[in-house]
Amino acid sequence: MADVQDLLGRRVTVRHRLADGSATDVVGRVVAADPTGLVVQRRDGSETAVDAGRVVALKVVPDRPARSPRALDVDVDELVRITSRGWPAPESVPLGAWELRAAGAFTGRANSVAVVGDPGRPDDEALAAVLDFYTSRGLQPQAQVVVDSAWERRFLAAGWTARTDYLGGAVVQVADLGDAPAPDGRATVTPRASDAWLSRYGRVDDVEAARRVLEGPRTVGFVEVPDDGVPAAAVGRVVVTGEWAGVAAVETLPEHRRRGLADAVVRTSLAWAHERGATRVYLQTMPDNHAALALYAPYGFRTHHHYRYLVPAS
């Protein structure tokens, strides 16, 4: 593990021993390294920490991997996990393949169970575990389910219903990030959300909880575009996890709309993500937000799936 700092940002394959003595390989980009070990991030943004004493072999591999599947061809369950890594809840507890997420009520995504894959137990036990997790934290139990999925039907059959008092779901769109557009010269990207950025986003009741979610990923940028002397007249957030980027929170002050500011945010976000190795990108917006859909369409975004939130009937 000599010269570990030279490994940062490099793509490697690491063979290492597990606790039972067997060996396994992990391939990805090194995102953290010191004499005690390193952290390898895979294409999908998942990470593996490897202790230096367990490394059997380490090799730097070419930076350009074999061609990845098109963004539209990525499995729905995989994409749900990828988007969750880009909007990470401070508390994340696995329930089989499901993810129980809690973040002090900041956004539905960070305060719902991501329902994909197998929970590892019978349906009634899995649903009871979801109820216990959220009620014990004083939160509304809710499930993020893919529309028209088998799990949506099973939750509905168990008496869960769609939320009616909240933005009840979203359309998830994806695009392949080939030659990214040039960034807009008016925009700046910083690693932390400024107070102006948070005020423009407009969904922040608990600043501490919001920051823990928004600033949680390793590689995240907060985009601001000033206009007519007004700082952060338009804002957005971009995150990179593995080969995926996520664009979110694109907002423009009403009196500054129709001046290309939102497009400046998107262009800059895509350029920033491309510079950091992203090859595919996703976003989530309301299916009836036609202005947003029109904004993203020229960059190749197409619908991958829809999700919605379900809650217990009582």
N, C-alpha and C positions, 0 to 999 in steps of 0.2 A: 504493500500500500504506500510505497514511496511516491513523492511528487503527486499526491492526490489532487492538489489544486489544478494540475494540468488536465485532469479528467473532467472538470466541470464543463458542461455543455457538450461533451463528446458522447457519441453513441457507442455503447459497449455491449458485450455479452459477458456475463459473470456466472461462473459455476461456483456454487457454494453449498455447504453442508447444512442440513436441517437438524433440528433438535434430536431426531431419531437416528441420526448418523447417515441417512441417505443424502444423495446430492441432487440438485436441481439447477436449472439454468434460468436466468432472467435476461432479457434483451431490452434495451431502451437507452434513454439519454440520462446522463448523470446530472442530477439537480442539486445535490448536496454531497460534500465529501470532506472528511478530515481523517486524521490518523486512526480513529476508532472504527471507521467504516464509511459507507456511502449509501445514497438513496438513488435508486434507478426508477425513472418514470417511463412507463410503457406508452405505446401509441395512443391508447384510450385514456391516458391521464392517471391510471392507477399506479401506485408506487410500492416499491419493495425496499425495505431497509436491510442492508447486509452488513453484519459485523465483520471487521477486518480479519478476526481470527477464524472465521468460517469460510473465507474465500479460498477456493481450490485453484481457480484459474480465471484470469481476466484478460480480455482482448478488446482493443478498439476496433470497431467495424466501420465500413463505409457509411458516410452520412446519409446517403440516398438509399433507402430501403427499396425492396421490390414494390411495384405499383400497388397502391392500396385500392380497395373497392370504392366505387363512386359513393358519394355521400348519400344519395337516395337509396343505395343498395344495402346500407348498414342496417343490421337487425334492430327492430324497435326496442327490445329489452336493453341491448347494448347502448343505444342512443340515450335512453332514459338515464342509465347510470352515468354516462358521460355528462349530460346536462346537469345532473345532481352534483357532480364534482366541480362544476363551474359556478355553482350557487350553493356552497357548502353550509349546512347547518352546523352550529357549534357543537351540538349534541347529535351524534349519529350512532345508532345501535342496530346491528343486523338482526333480522328475524328470518333465518334462512337466507334466501336471496333478496328478500325485501329489505328496505332501509327505513327505519323509524327515525324521523328527523324532527328536532325541536330547536326553536330559535327565538323564544320570547315573543311569539306571535308576529314576528316580522316576516310577512309574505306567506302565502299558502304553500309555495314550493318548499320552503324551509321548515314548515310546520305541518307536514303530512307524511304519511307512509307512502313511499314509492313502491307501487305494486307491480313488480315484474318478476318472473321466474317462480320458483317454488319456495314457500315459507318454511318447508321442512316439518310441517305438522298438519293435522286435519284442519279443514276450513274453520270449524267453530272455535277451535283452540287458537288459530291464527287471529281471527277477528277479536276474540277476547283479549289476546295479548295487545292488540292495537288499542282497544278501549282502555286497558289498564295503563298503558304507557302514557297516553295523553291526559286522561283524567287525573292521574297521580301528579301531573305537572300543572294542573289547572288550565289545560288547553282543550279546545274543541277537538275531539277525535275526527280526523278526516283522512281520506285516502285519495291519492292521485292515481287514477286509473286510465289506461289507454282506451279511447272510445272504440266500441265494437269489439273489444277483446273478451276472451273467456272470463277473465277476472272481473271485468265490469259486470257481466251478466251474473256472476256468482255473488258479488256484493249486493246487487239489486235484489236477487232472490232471497238474500239474508235480511232484507228489509232496509238496507241503506238507500238514501235518496240523494238527488243532486242538490248542491247548495244553491240557494236562491237569494242570499243576502250578501253576495260577494261576487267578484269576477270569477265566474264558475269554472274556468278552464282556459285552454289556449290552443292555437295551432302552432305546431313546431315545423319550421321550414329549415332547409339545409341547402348548401351550395358547395361546389368544389372551388377551392381557392388556388387557382393557377397563378397567372400573372396578376398580382394584386394591383389595384389602382394606386396612383401616387397620393401621399397624404395631402390634406389641405393645409396651406401655409398659415391659415388663421388659427388652427387648432393646436392645443397643447395636450400632452398626455402625462399624467402624474401617477405615482403608485398608491396614493391615498386620496380619498374623497375629501375635497375641501368643504367648508361649511356652505359655500355658495352652491356647490354641486349637490349636496344633500337637500338644500332647500328647493332646488329646481326639480329634483326627482319627485318630491311631493308625497312620498308614501312612508315617511319616517316619523313614527311616534316615539320610538325608543332609539336614540342615536347610538348608544353602546351596542345594542343588539343588531342594529343595521350594519354598523361597521364590522362586527364580527363575521357577518355573512358576506358583505360586499368586498371586504379586504382580505377574506380568508385564503384564497388560492395563492400559490407561489408566484404566479405570473399574471398580474392583473393591472389594467390601466384605466384611469378615469379621464375621459375626454371632455374638454371645455372649449367652446368657441365664443369669443366675445362679439358684441355687435353694438355700434353706436355708443361706445363707452360703457356698455353694460357688461360686466364680467359674467361668464357662464350663461350667456343668453341661450345657448343650446348645450346639452350634455349627453353623455353616453358612457357605457361601461363595456370593456372588452377583456376577455379572459382567455388564456391559453392553457389547456391541459393536454399534454401529449401532442398529438397531431391535430387536435380539434381546437377551434376558437369558438367563443360564444359572444355575440353582440346583444346588449340589453340596455334597458333604461334610457333609451333615446327620447329626450324631451326637449321641446323648444318653448320659450315664453310666448304666449299668444300674440303679443304685439310685435314679435320678431319673426313670425312665420312667413313663408313664401319668399325667403331670401336665400335659400340654399344652405341654411345652417345645418339642418338635419342631415342633408347629404354630405356636408363636410365632416360631420361626426362619423357617419358610416364609412366614408372613404378612408379617413384617418384610422379608424378602428381596424379595417381590413389590412391596410398597409402595415400597421403596427404588429398585427398578429402574424402576417406573412414573414416579417423580419425575424420573428421568434419561432419559426419552424412550423406554423400551422399550415395544413394542406386542405382542410375542410372546415366549414363553419356552420353554426346553427344559430337560430334565434327563435324566440317565443313571443307571440303577440296575440291579441284577440282576433278571432276569425272575422269579426265585423269591422275591424279597424282598417278600412279600405285605404286610407291615406298612408298608413304604415306599409301595407302590402305593396302599394304602388311605389313607395320609396325603395323597397328592397328588391323588387322584381328585376330592375336592370342589371343587378349584380349576380343574377342567376339563381336566386332563391326559389325553391319549389317546396310544396307541402310534403312532409314526410308522414306525419300522423297528427291526430288531435288527442288531447287529454282533458279530463274534467275532474272535479273534486266531488266525492261522495261523503256523506255524513250519516251517522246512525239516525234512524227514525225517531228515537227517543233517548 
